[in-house]
């Protein structure tokens, strides 16, 4: 059965397989996609993660750690569909932008949802690990002081968060090439400073469990639920590991206001 409705895709999705255009297969990368009303966040982390013990902030990252981090992928934006073709618009992207939009067809095959690429002949298998449950919401954010965009999607007690870079990446094929061409390790560290994170919501707050910035894992993103306000604050770290509060303008809210 072909999917034609974004509204049927809410919740948490896990990828078990990708077959790329060159026929290579990947079953080992950790991939999750959290879908809100229209807004979504997607995080992809490869195997072979090095030890990040002792890395407390951006400036602590070593070349070995940066190389693995550059192999991650993640993006956030709005999912739409037209004539049966879905498009994952990437308003925030951990990697340099690709040559074509991220578009594909979605087909249900029993408990598996099969995604087939529109511009490239890839195939992905997705599993619905959590159906939508309230609250279901997505926020579009803007940090005017830092000059970066943000997204938050929450479904039940799971959240996903994306914070873009204040600057654009060099024109390279991928982030690994950007890192290899960096003039200094400080420049290489700055290039990975884009956070795509997944976590859980509890009475203790919003705790990050997976992040493109591993030193953020185990830390709180929010210590209070969203309020019906035009601004929210998140807890972050500067490049040297000092805790800061990031103030965001809320430019759009989808779903419930809690």
Secondary structure as GFF3:
##gff-version 3
##sequence-region A 1 258
A	DSSP	three_ten_helix	6	9	.	.	.	ID=ss1
A	DSSP	beta_strand	11	19	.	.	.	ID=ss2
A	DSSP	beta_strand	25	26	.	.	.	ID=ss3
A	DSSP	beta_strand	30	35	.	.	.	ID=ss4
A	DSSP	beta_strand	39	45	.	.	.	ID=ss5
A	DSSP	three_ten_helix	58	60	.	.	.	ID=ss6
A	DSSP	alpha_helix	63	70	.	.	.	ID=ss7
A	DSSP	beta_strand	73	82	.	.	.	ID=ss8
A	DSSP	beta_strand	85	93	.	.	.	ID=ss9
A	DSSP	beta_strand	103	109	.	.	.	ID=ss10
A	DSSP	beta_strand	112	117	.	.	.	ID=ss11
A	DSSP	beta_strand	123	131	.	.	.	ID=ss12
A	DSSP	beta_strand	136	143	.	.	.	ID=ss13
A	DSSP	beta_strand	148	155	.	.	.	ID=ss14
A	DSSP	beta_strand	158	163	.	.	.	ID=ss15
A	DSSP	alpha_helix	175	180	.	.	.	ID=ss16
A	DSSP	alpha_helix	185	191	.	.	.	ID=ss17
A	DSSP	beta_strand	195	202	.	.	.	ID=ss18
A	DSSP	beta_strand	205	211	.	.	.	ID=ss19
A	DSSP	three_ten_helix	214	216	.	.	.	ID=ss20
A	DSSP	beta_strand	220	222	.	.	.	ID=ss21
A	DSSP	beta_strand	231	237	.	.	.	ID=ss22
A	DSSP	beta_strand	243	255	.	.	.	ID=ss23
###
